[in-house]
Amino acid sequence: MTAKNLVHSISRWFDSVTSVLNWIGYLSLTGLILLTSADVVGRYCFNSPVLGAVEITELSMAILAGFAMLYTTTQRMHISVDLFFVRFPKRTQIIVDSLGSFLGFAIWGIIAWQVYTLGMRMFKAGDVSNFLHIPVAPFQFTLALGLALHGLTLLFQGIRPLITKESEKMEGGPTL
């Protein structure tokens, strides 16, 4: 199997995993919207807020944060300001973009590892939320997973243009 075929296979697998994780994020966001709406209506119309709504919102943000970063990276929809970068030769743009992706992979890998180790400490200590007593560690692990996959996406985005001669997508950069 050539390097180009391997990268293509990994990309297809990553697209499948990202699609499933996106749906988990969508469902989490939908639940969060419904919970917040019920809490606001209950609080202001019936003087009876949803108990634990703030805790559930805080915990669900861990799911949304990791998966939203992953989705944004796979779609290459992050914000960028291209004042001078677009004037560089295409080869220089690919090299700079790849180096930035490799640096991002290293940084987000370290952050994901630290979030995971914090989750392990919380799991061993049996940490739970204050009001509803929901275990916090699974949310830390979910955030760590999203951040790790975000880092791996950056790695693949850094490697792919160096192996293939892909055309550009949205931002004018190499695609995953």
Long-range contacts (C-beta under 8 A, 24 or more apart in sequence): 3-163, 4-163, 4-164, 7-156, 7-159, 7-160, 7-163, 7-164, 10-156, 11-156, 11-160, 11-176, 14-74, 14-149, 14-152, 14-153, 14-156, 14-176, 15-74, 17-149, 18-70, 18-71, 18-74, 18-149, 18-153, 21-67, 21-70, 21-71, 21-146, 21-149, 22-67, 22-71, 24-63, 24-67, 25-63, 25-64, 25-67, 25-68, 25-71, 28-60, 28-63, 28-64, 28-67, 29-64, 31-60, 32-56, 32-57, 32-60, 32-64, 51-131, 51-132, 52-129, 52-131, 52-132, 55-129, 55-130, 55-131, 55-132, 55-134, 56-132, 56-134, 58-129, 59-129, 59-134, 59-136, 59-139, 60-139, 62-139, 62-140, 62-142, 62-143, 63-139, 63-142, 63-143, 63-146, 65-143, 65-146, 66-142, 66-143, 66-144, 66-145, 66-146, 66-147, 66-149, 66-150, 67-146, 69-146, 69-147, 69-150, 70-146, 70-149, 70-150, 70-153, 73-150, 73-153, 73-154, 73-157, 74-153, 74-176, 75-170, 76-157, 76-169, 76-170, 76-171, 76-173, 76-175, 76-176, 77-170, 80-171, 82-171, 82-172, 86-172, 93-172, 93-173, 94-161, 94-162, 94-173, 94-174, 97-157, 97-158, 97-161, 97-173, 97-174, 98-157, 98-158, 98-159, 98-161, 98-162, 98-174, 99-158, 100-158, 101-154, 101-155, 101-157, 101-158, 102-154, 102-155, 102-158, 104-151, 104-154, 105-151, 105-152, 105-154, 105-155, 105-158, 106-151, 107-151, 108-147, 108-148, 108-150, 108-151, 108-154, 109-148, 109-151, 111-147, 112-144, 112-145, 112-147, 112-148, 112-150, 112-151, 113-144, 115-140, 115-143, 115-144, 115-147, 116-140, 116-141, 116-144, 116-148, 119-143, 119-144
